[in-house]
Structures are given as structure tokens and as C-alpha cells.
Amino acid sequence: MSKVDSRKFTVVTFYRPGSFFSEESTQEVTTHDPKEIAKLAPEHSFCFTIRDYVAKTTIVDGEEFEKTEAEGESTGRFYIGGSVYTVDEMRAQFGEDSDKRILISNMESNGWPAVIQCKTGNWQPFGEKDELLEAA
């Protein structure tokens, strides 16, 4: 005889600057409200994503098996403060001869509509699904 139980839950992935890539940490939350989640962000976090999961536990002949799967897509990134710039705004503010010329070139060659200078000083692509929140 077997029994199946399932549990839905939400996980937030927080991102912090790292040496070569962003460092990540995850936390289970009870809300989907980005403003509330931003208050939970660990120190130095510049953004986060939200994703729902379902964990199914099956008990067969007294032995327990658990499988966790993502439900749907992850949200875009919610940036906690920062400044968003388009390519034209980057050129106007920093100029072609600035130390930002490589970033401007990357924006053009990768088709990034915008970038964000995060509250932590690092730069990230800013996509269509991304949102800028006021810094907490």
C-alpha cells in the first residue's frame, strides 16, 4: 500500500556580489510580495528571484521517498535599489571614452536593453522581466 502527500512552498534566491560570479543563498518564504521579501534580504544582497515548488512524499511499504519539482518559471530579478541605464543613457552619462566602454559594448553585442548599477556598486543586465524596488 502507498500514500502520497504533497506540500507547496516558495523559495527566494538572493544574490550578492562575488569574486567572479554572484554568490547565491536561498530561503523559504510565505509571501510573494517583493517589498516584504526585500526586508528579508541578507546583507549585501542586490537582488532576488522568487520560485514556487511542490514536494511530493510517497510512502511505499513503510519506506519514504521525496521528490521536489519547480512549478512554473522563476520570476525576473527584483533589484533592491540601484540605477537603470539604457545604452543611450550610458553613452550620455559616461561617454565612449570612459571606463564603461566595455560595458556599453557588451550591452550592444548581447542585445541587453538596459543595465543596472546595483546598490552594491556592481553592474548587471536588466531584462524585461526585472523590476527595480526602492532600497530598504
DOLUMLO-915035 format. One record per residue (C-alpha): residue number from 1; residue in one letter; chain; x, y, z. Coordinates in nm, 2 decimals. Layout:
BEGIN
+------+-------+-------+--------+--------+--------+
| ronu | pamar | torgu |      X |      Y |      Z |
+------+-------+-------+--------+--------+--------+
|  NUM |     a |     A |      X |      Y |      Z |
...
+------+-------+-------+--------+--------+--------+
***
This chain:
BEGIN
+------+-------+-------+--------+--------+--------+
| ronu | pamar | torgu |      X |      Y |      Z |
+------+-------+-------+--------+--------+--------+
|    1 |     m |     A |   0.00 |   0.00 |   0.00 |
|    2 |     s |     A |   0.12 |   0.35 |  -0.08 |
|    3 |     k |     A |   0.04 |   0.70 |   0.04 |
|    4 |     v |     A |   0.12 |   1.03 |  -0.13 |
|    5 |     d |     A |   0.14 |   1.37 |   0.04 |
|    6 |     s |     A |   0.23 |   1.70 |  -0.13 |
|    7 |     r |     A |   0.34 |   2.04 |   0.00 |
|    8 |     k |     A |   0.37 |   2.36 |  -0.20 |
|    9 |     f |     A |   0.62 |   2.62 |  -0.10 |
|   10 |     t |     A |   0.80 |   2.93 |  -0.22 |
|   11 |     v |     A |   1.18 |   2.98 |  -0.23 |
|   12 |     v |     A |   1.36 |   3.31 |  -0.28 |
|   13 |     t |     A |   1.72 |   3.31 |  -0.42 |
|   14 |     f |     A |   1.92 |   3.62 |  -0.30 |
|   15 |     y |     A |   2.22 |   3.73 |  -0.50 |
|   16 |     r |     A |   2.53 |   3.90 |  -0.36 |
|   17 |     p |     A |   2.85 |   4.02 |  -0.54 |
|   18 |     g |     A |   3.12 |   3.75 |  -0.57 |
|   19 |     s |     A |   3.47 |   3.73 |  -0.70 |
|   20 |     f |     A |   3.38 |   3.61 |  -1.05 |
|   21 |     f |     A |   3.01 |   3.53 |  -1.03 |
|   22 |     s |     A |   2.73 |   3.63 |  -0.80 |
|   23 |     e |     A |   2.70 |   3.44 |  -0.47 |
|   24 |     e |     A |   2.36 |   3.29 |  -0.40 |
|   25 |     s |     A |   2.16 |   3.19 |  -0.09 |
|   26 |     t |     A |   1.81 |   3.06 |  -0.07 |
|   27 |     q |     A |   1.53 |   3.09 |   0.18 |
|   28 |     e |     A |   1.18 |   2.95 |   0.20 |
|   29 |     v |     A |   0.92 |   3.23 |   0.24 |
|   30 |     t |     A |   0.55 |   3.26 |   0.30 |
|   31 |     t |     A |   0.48 |   3.55 |   0.07 |
|   32 |     h |     A |   0.52 |   3.65 |  -0.29 |
|   33 |     d |     A |   0.53 |   4.03 |  -0.21 |
|   34 |     p |     A |   0.86 |   4.16 |  -0.33 |
|   35 |     k |     A |   0.86 |   4.45 |  -0.08 |
|   36 |     e |     A |   0.82 |   4.21 |   0.21 |
|   37 |     i |     A |   1.09 |   3.98 |   0.07 |
|   38 |     a |     A |   1.33 |   4.26 |   0.02 |
|   39 |     k |     A |   1.32 |   4.32 |   0.40 |
|   40 |     l |     A |   1.44 |   3.96 |   0.45 |
|   41 |     a |     A |   1.75 |   4.01 |   0.22 |
|   42 |     p |     A |   2.08 |   3.91 |   0.37 |
|   43 |     e |     A |   2.34 |   4.19 |   0.40 |
|   44 |     h |     A |   2.50 |   4.29 |   0.07 |
|   45 |     s |     A |   2.22 |   4.13 |  -0.14 |
|   46 |     f |     A |   2.15 |   4.33 |  -0.46 |
|   47 |     c |     A |   1.86 |   4.13 |  -0.60 |
|   48 |     f |     A |   1.64 |   3.82 |  -0.57 |
|   49 |     t |     A |   1.41 |   3.59 |  -0.76 |
|   50 |     i |     A |   1.10 |   3.40 |  -0.65 |
|   51 |     r |     A |   1.00 |   3.05 |  -0.75 |
|   52 |     d |     A |   0.73 |   2.80 |  -0.63 |
|   53 |     y |     A |   0.80 |   2.44 |  -0.57 |
|   54 |     v |     A |   0.60 |   2.13 |  -0.48 |
|   55 |     a |     A |   0.74 |   1.85 |  -0.27 |
|   56 |     k |     A |   0.57 |   1.51 |  -0.30 |
|   57 |     t |     A |   0.63 |   1.25 |  -0.04 |
|   58 |     t |     A |   0.54 |   0.89 |  -0.12 |
|   59 |     i |     A |   0.54 |   0.61 |   0.14 |
|   60 |     v |     A |   0.56 |   0.26 |   0.00 |
|   61 |     d |     A |   0.56 |  -0.03 |   0.23 |
|   62 |     g |     A |   0.69 |   0.20 |   0.51 |
|   63 |     e |     A |   0.97 |   0.35 |   0.31 |
|   64 |     e |     A |   0.96 |   0.72 |   0.24 |
|   65 |     f |     A |   1.05 |   0.88 |  -0.10 |
|   66 |     e |     A |   1.05 |   1.26 |  -0.16 |
|   67 |     k |     A |   1.07 |   1.44 |  -0.49 |
|   68 |     t |     A |   1.08 |   1.82 |  -0.53 |
|   69 |     e |     A |   0.99 |   1.99 |  -0.85 |
|   70 |     a |     A |   0.97 |   2.35 |  -0.96 |
|   71 |     e |     A |   0.63 |   2.48 |  -1.05 |
|   72 |     g |     A |   0.63 |   2.73 |  -1.34 |
|   73 |     e |     A |   0.90 |   2.97 |  -1.42 |
|   74 |     s |     A |   1.11 |   3.18 |  -1.18 |
|   75 |     t |     A |   1.03 |   3.55 |  -1.17 |
|   76 |     g |     A |   1.26 |   3.81 |  -1.31 |
|   77 |     r |     A |   1.50 |   3.96 |  -1.08 |
|   78 |     f |     A |   1.38 |   4.21 |  -0.82 |
|   79 |     y |     A |   1.67 |   4.46 |  -0.76 |
|   80 |     i |     A |   1.68 |   4.63 |  -0.42 |
|   81 |     g |     A |   1.78 |   4.98 |  -0.52 |
|   82 |     g |     A |   2.02 |   5.09 |  -0.79 |
|   83 |     s |     A |   2.01 |   5.29 |  -1.11 |
|   84 |     v |     A |   1.89 |   5.16 |  -1.45 |
|   85 |     y |     A |   2.06 |   5.28 |  -1.77 |
|   86 |     t |     A |   1.98 |   5.22 |  -2.14 |
|   87 |     v |     A |   2.27 |   5.21 |  -2.39 |
|   88 |     d |     A |   2.20 |   5.57 |  -2.49 |
|   89 |     e |     A |   2.19 |   5.68 |  -2.13 |
|   90 |     m |     A |   2.52 |   5.50 |  -2.07 |
|   91 |     r |     A |   2.68 |   5.69 |  -2.36 |
|   92 |     a |     A |   2.54 |   6.02 |  -2.24 |
|   93 |     q |     A |   2.64 |   5.98 |  -1.88 |
|   94 |     f |     A |   2.98 |   5.80 |  -1.92 |
|   95 |     g |     A |   3.09 |   5.87 |  -2.28 |
|   96 |     e |     A |   3.25 |   5.64 |  -2.53 |
|   97 |     d |     A |   3.60 |   5.70 |  -2.39 |
|   98 |     s |     A |   3.51 |   5.62 |  -2.03 |
|   99 |     d |     A |   3.60 |   5.30 |  -1.84 |
|  100 |     k |     A |   3.24 |   5.19 |  -1.91 |
|  101 |     r |     A |   3.30 |   5.14 |  -2.29 |
|  102 |     i |     A |   3.34 |   4.77 |  -2.25 |
|  103 |     l |     A |   3.01 |   4.75 |  -2.06 |
|  104 |     i |     A |   2.85 |   4.96 |  -2.34 |
|  105 |     s |     A |   2.99 |   4.72 |  -2.60 |
|  106 |     n |     A |   2.86 |   4.42 |  -2.41 |
|  107 |     m |     A |   2.52 |   4.58 |  -2.39 |
|  108 |     e |     A |   2.52 |   4.62 |  -2.77 |
|  109 |     s |     A |   2.66 |   4.29 |  -2.86 |
|  110 |     n |     A |   2.44 |   4.09 |  -2.62 |
|  111 |     g |     A |   2.13 |   4.28 |  -2.70 |
|  112 |     w |     A |   2.07 |   4.40 |  -2.34 |
|  113 |     p |     A |   1.80 |   4.67 |  -2.34 |
|  114 |     a |     A |   1.94 |   4.81 |  -2.02 |
|  115 |     v |     A |   2.18 |   4.75 |  -1.73 |
|  116 |     i |     A |   2.16 |   4.83 |  -1.36 |
|  117 |     q |     A |   2.42 |   4.97 |  -1.13 |
|  118 |     c |     A |   2.33 |   4.79 |  -0.81 |
|  119 |     k |     A |   2.33 |   4.94 |  -0.47 |
|  120 |     t |     A |   2.64 |   4.73 |  -0.41 |
|  121 |     g |     A |   2.82 |   4.90 |  -0.70 |
|  122 |     n |     A |   2.82 |   4.60 |  -0.94 |
|  123 |     w |     A |   2.66 |   4.61 |  -1.28 |
|  124 |     q |     A |   2.41 |   4.36 |  -1.41 |
|  125 |     p |     A |   2.19 |   4.32 |  -1.72 |
|  126 |     f |     A |   1.84 |   4.45 |  -1.66 |
|  127 |     g |     A |   1.59 |   4.24 |  -1.85 |
|  128 |     e |     A |   1.22 |   4.28 |  -1.95 |
|  129 |     k |     A |   1.10 |   4.07 |  -1.65 |
|  130 |     d |     A |   1.32 |   4.25 |  -1.40 |
|  131 |     e |     A |   1.20 |   4.52 |  -1.16 |
|  132 |     l |     A |   1.36 |   4.79 |  -0.95 |
|  133 |     l |     A |   1.24 |   4.82 |  -0.59 |
|  134 |     e |     A |   1.32 |   5.11 |  -0.36 |
|  135 |     a |     A |   1.62 |   5.03 |  -0.14 |
|  136 |     a |     A |   1.51 |   4.91 |   0.20 |
+------+-------+-------+--------+--------+--------+
***
